[in-house]
Structure formats: C-alpha cells, structure tokens
Amino acid sequence: MPKVRLAGTVKGERDPNRESRARLLYQLFSKGWDIYNSNGDQRISLGNIEKKIIESDAFVFTPGATLEDLFKAVSIFVGYQTLDKNLENKPTVLLNSDKSWDGLYGLLKHLNGMGTVKQDARDYLLEAEQVENVIDLLEKAREIGMPDAGRERTGEVAGPSFETDLPEGHLGNVCVFCSASIEKEDYLSDGYELGKMLAENKLGCVSGAGNSGIMGEVVRGSVEAGGWTGGSNVPHIIELEGLPEGLSTFWLKPDIYTRMEIMIENSEAFVIFPGGAGTVQEMLALMIFKHQGKKGMANKPVIVFDRMDASGNRFWTPLIKLLREWCYDGEFIVVEELEEIVPTVRKLIPSANPANFP
C-alpha cells in the first residue's frame, strides 16, 4: 500500500481543523493509503527529515499552516528542484481550504518573477481547496509523474571533505544564504562585493558551496580578497552546480538538512541575500531554531538584505511580510543597502565589534 505523510498539528479537541483532518483521514484510508502522522503529533528535525521523505510515497499538508509546515513544504519543493532521487514521482498536496498557504504561494510566485525560482511552484506543490480534491490530485500526479524541473547534471563528482585552520586575527564566520541560479550581472556583482568585504574585514564566508549564481560569486569575491571560505554541499547538487575553486574548508554531507546544520554550527551570523526557494528554506530553519531556543543559534544575528532592483522592487518584501505573522521584533534585521551588511554584522557579533577591530 502507498504511504502518505500527513503534515500539520492537531491542537486539541477544539482545533477548527480537526474535522477536515478527520475527513481527510477517511478519504485516504478508503482509497488504500497508509498514513504516517495521522494524529499530527510527530515532530520533524533536520536530522530526521530525509528519513521521513524516503519512507513516504506522497505528502499532504493540512490547513492552518505553521512556520514548521512552511519549512517542510518548501524543503520538498527544493528537493524537486534539485532532482533529489528520494522525491522521484512522490506528489505533494497542500490543502488550502483556509487560505493559510496563500502567503507561501505568493512568495514563490514573486521569486519566479525575480528570476531565482525557474519553476511554477503550483506544478509541484499541488493546491486542493477541499478535502475531496486531495485524492484526485494525488492519484493523477502518481499516474502522470512529477514535472521535469528543467535541470541537467554536469557530471561533476563530489570530492572528500577537507578542513584548514582559521587564520590569525579571524573575527568570525558569516554564512551567506543566496541564489545559485540567478544570472543578472548586478546581482552577481553584489555577491562578489559581499565576499570581498567579508574578507577585508577578517570575516570568514560560509556558503552552500555552489559554483553558479550569486553563491559562486560570493565565494570568488572572498577567495580573491584572501579570505577564509567554508562551504557544504551534497552529491546530487554538486552534479548540478559544481564546486567553486579556492574553498578553505569543505564539508560533504548526504542531504540538504545536515548540510544546513553544519553551516549553521560553523557561523556566527547569517545573511539572507537574494535567493530562491532554498534560501527561503534556510531562513525558515533559522527562525524555527530561534523559536526553539536551539543552542547553536544563541546570539547569532540574522540579516535580511532587502535589495531594490532597477524597477524599484524590493527582493525580500514578501518574505518579510510572511514572517511577520510568526516572528518577533529583533529575530531578524532588515538592511536595504549592500554597504550596510558588514557594519551590521560587526556591530552585532562580539568577536567582530568595531571597538575590538584593529
């Protein structure tokens, strides 16, 4: 029997979504599906999410989307984008009867317009407006398969992990989450300049170790300015994006979740640069960790670069608006100019405070 993983949490007997969840369970069981997480009480962490994906044949998200639900849904979409073999022909349906998923759909549509998401998210995160639509969407998707993400593997093989010591006078590492796909020259130039500024200020640059897009330029800017650069990537994404040259340290990981963990552990601050669904995923993970009081996030600032393009559009405004529903003041800081990023970092992390900078 096929297995579906049901997301969402039941918040007691008066939860308004309890009835729709019960109807959904009946529909799934009656059509021959086995169900994981039927009670809505299982928690997923970065350490176990890939296992949950492997053991499932499809995914259904219920109304009442939470921050963790958004993270899991975006994570699956990123898996489709990066040709994760563990998601091959495994459909995902969002039951959006309460419109709580509209913000995510709107954000991904915005990123599609900005050029960092190449696919139409609605082709992968299928929307059901009623419980009765869920089964039809699942069965049709399993019959015709998932859409082609339009990407090809380069054939580059992942090498082993390696590490070098941090240089003398090093003030800390800044993790830059950003796009590996955007091709606009002004965005690429900004990425290069950020990497250069980090190096000039004795700040290490941690990234997803992709060779393309802004990600590749951030690393190149840091390397060419003599900076320390660390990065983590996974084999199937390396086959799509390659690895940048000049990394000081490289952590090879088996999946995108353990990849995020080591990047977070080895950074003192985070910059959310223009990016795609993967960057949204990473931002959501940071906010969830802050809410959970995760030790590795203590006193680590998160800076969102809400860059304005030539048309007057700000890149991350829809994400900022979406997060305001769940996040508290001070959990992330918004800057609007490239030149503000490094001074903000130096002000907020003790090791890089200007008063201690030689």
Residue, then its C-alpha position, 0 to 999 in steps of 0.5 A: m500500500p502507498k504511504v502518505r505523510l500527513a503534515g500539520t498539528v492537531k491542537g486539541e479537541r477544539d482545533p477548527n481543523r480537526e474535522s477536515r483532518a478527520r475527513l481527510l483521514y477517511q478519504l485516504f484510508s478508503k482509497g488504500w493509503d497508509i498514513y504516517n502522522s495521522n494524529g499530527d503529533q510527530r515532530i520533524s528535525l533536520g536530522n530526521i527529515e530525509k528519513k521521513i521523505i524516503e519512507s513516504d510515497a506522497f505528502v499532504f499538508t493540512p490547513g492552518a499552516t505553521l512556520e514548521d509546515l512552511f519549512k517542510a513544504v518548501s524543503i520538498f519543493v527544493g528537493y524537486q528542484t534539485l532532482d533529489k532521487n528520494l522525491e522521484n514521482k512522490p506528489t505533494v498536496l497542500l490543502n488550502s481550504d483556509k487560505s493559510w498557504d496563500g502567503l507561501y504561494g505568493l512568495l514563490k510566485h514573486l521569486n519566479g518573477m525575480g528570476t531565482v525560482k525557474q519553476d511554477a511552484r503550483d506544478y509541484l506543490l499541488e493546491a486542493e481547496q477541499v478535502e475531496n480534491v486531495i485524492d484526485l490530485l494525488e492519484k493523477a500526479r502518481e499516474i502522470g509523474m512529477p514535472d521535469a524541473g528543467r535541470e541537467r547534471t554536469g557530471e561533476v563528482a563530489g570530492p572528500s571533505f577537507e578542513t584548514d585552520l582559521p587564520e590569525g586575527h579571524l573575527g568570525n564566520v558569516c554564512v551567506f544564504c543566496s541564489a545559485s541560479i540567478e544570472k543578472e550581472d548586478y546581482l552577481s556583482d553584489g555577491y562578489e562585493l559581499g565576499k570581498m568585504l567579508a574578507e577585508n574585514k577578517l570575516g570568514c564566508v560560509s556558503g552552500a558551496g555552489n559554483s553558479g549564481i550569486m553563491g559562486e560569486v560570493v565565494r570568488g569575491s572572498v577567495e580573491a580578497g584572501g579570505w577564509t571560505g567554508g562551504s557544504n554541499v551534497p552529491h546530487i547538487i554538486e552534479l548540478e552546480g559544481l564546486p567553486e575553486g579556492l574553498s578553505t574548508f569543505w564539508l560533504k554531507p548526504d542531504i540538504y538538512t545536515r548540510m544546513e546544520i553544519m553551516i549553521e554550527n560553523s557561523e556566527a551570523f547569517v545573511i539572507f541575500p537574494g535567493g530562491a526557494g532554498t534560501v527561503q528554506e534556510m531562513l525558515a530553519l533559522m527562525i524555527f531554531k530561534h523559536q526553539g531556543k536551539k543552542g547553536m543559534a544563541n546570539k547569532p544575528v540574522i540579516v535580511f538584505d532587502r535589495m531594490d532592483a532597477s524597477g524599484n522592487r524590493f527582493w525580500t518584501p514578501l518574505i518579510k511580510l510572511l514572517r511577520e505573522w510568526c516572528y518577533d521584533g529583533e529575530f531578524i534585521v532588515v538592511e536595504e543597502l549592500e554597504e550596510i551588511v558588514p557594519t551590521v554584522r560587526k556591530l552585532i557579533p562580539s568577536a567582530n565589534p568595531a571597538n575590538f577591530p584593529 
